[in-house]
Structure formats: structure tokens, C-alpha cells
Amino acid sequence: MTGSLPLNLILSLVFGVGQIIVGAWLAWHSLAHGRYRLWRMGMMAFVGVWFVVSGVVELFVSGMETSQRLSGTPSALVFLLWRGRADTMLFTLSALLAGGALVYALVAWRWHVAAGASADRSEMEGERIR
């Protein structure tokens, strides 16, 4: 099974690297200087982390396939085993990130509601003083 690399495999490797670069930038940009306190920026950080995780898994699987095509190792059975593990890990981490994003959204909403309620209270108290 050794031979040359097809174009789709080369593009898959490039795509994996691109996902890591874009995801790292999104996460860094969102978390820098406390921007995560803005709801959209916090959600963008979760998306960025998912891009990084997905890109690493993509590189791992594509790297194994590249190695298999060029050198014949790992064997087809080992490749299938590790590809299944990589897919399971990606699914698990995606579920954890989605859960984390949901918790973040609920907490951010709660902070927003609490901040609005305290602003309303201070307005009402200001009117009573007048």
C-alpha cells in the first residue's frame, strides 16, 4: 500500500494545520484582555478551542494515513483502531466543549440578569431620594 500521496490527503494535512492556526488565534483573541466577559467573545473562545482540537485530530489521522501510504506502517488494523479512538476522542471533547459553552452561556445570562436587576434597583433608589 506504499506509494505517492493523493491530493485529498495533502489538502487534509493543510486543512488540519489551518484549523489549528485559526482556532488558536480565535481562542487567544477571545481570551486576551478579559474579552471573554463579553458573551460573543466567550463563545468564540469555545469555537477556537474546538478548531484546535479538531485540527490536531485531523493531523493525527492524516499523518497516520500518510505514513501508511509512504512506508506501509501502521498496519490497516492498527490504523482503524487508532482512527476509531481519535474519532471517539473528538466526539467526547466536542461534547465537553458544547457542555462548557452551555454552562458559560447560562452563567453569563445570569450575570447579565443580576447586573440589570441591580441597575434597576439603583435607579429606583435614586428616584426615592429625589
N, C-alpha and C positions, 0 to 999 in steps of 0.2 A: 504494500500500500504506500510505498515511498514514491515520491515524485515531486512535481512542481506545485506551487500554491495557486489555487484558483483566485480570481479577482474578488469573489464574495468573501473569502477568508481574510484577504488583505484588508478589505473595507471593514470587516468586522473588528479587526485589530485597531484600525484607525478610529472607528466609532467608539470603541472602549476607552481609548486614550482621550478622545474628545469629551466623552461623558465625565471622566474623572476631572478634567481641567475645568469644564463648565460648572460641574457640581461643586467643586472646591471653591470656585470664585463666588457662586451663589451663596454658599454657606458662609464664607468669610465676609462677603459684603453685607449679609443679613445680620451677622452676629457682631460685627465691628461697631464700636462706639455705642453699644446698647441699643442698636436699631431694632433688635428682636422684640422690644416692648411694643413696637407698632405691630398690629396684628398681621398685616400683609407680609411684613419682613420676617416675622417668626415663621409663618407658613412657608415662605420662600426658603428659609434655612432647612426645613424638613425636606423640601423638594431637592435642594442641593445635596444634602446628605444621601438621599435616595439615589441621585445620579452617581455619586461617588461609589456607593455600594454596588449598584448595577454595573458600573463600568469596570470595577475590579472583578466581579464575577464574569463579565463578558471577556475580559482579558485572560482570565484563568482558563475558561473553556476554550477560547480561540487559541490560546497558547498551547494547550494540550493537543488540540486538533492539528495545529501547525507542526508540533513535534512529531505527532503520529504520521503525518504525511511526509515529512522530511527524513525521519530516521526510523520509523516503524515502531517506536515506543511512545507512549504506553500501548499495551495491547488493547484490542477493541473492548474486551470485558472490563478492564481497568478504566478505560475511557468512559464507558457507560456508567460504571459505578460512581466515578467522581463527578460526572456531569449531573447525575441524579442528586448527588449531595450538594452540588453548587446550586442547582435549581431549588432544592429544599431550603437551603440557607437564604437564598434571595427571597423566597416566599415568606419565610419566617421573619427576616429583617424588615421586609416590606410591611408585614402585618404589625410589627412592633412600632415602626415609624408612623404608620397610619393611626395606631392607637395613641402614640405620643402626640401626634398632631391634633387628634380629637381632644385629648386632655388639655393640651395647650389652648385650643380654641375655647373650651369651656371655662378655663381659668381666666383667660383674657376677657371673655364676655362678662364673667363675674366681677373682675376688677373694673370694667367699664361701667357696669350697673352700679357698683358700690361708689365709684367716683361721681357718677351722675347724681346719685341719691344724696351724697354729702354736699355736692354743689347746690342742689335744690334746697337742702336744709339751711345752708349758709345764706342763700338768697332770702328765704323766709325769715330767718332771724334778723337779717338786715332790714327787712320791711317792718318788723315789730319794733325795732329800735327807733325808727324814724317817727 
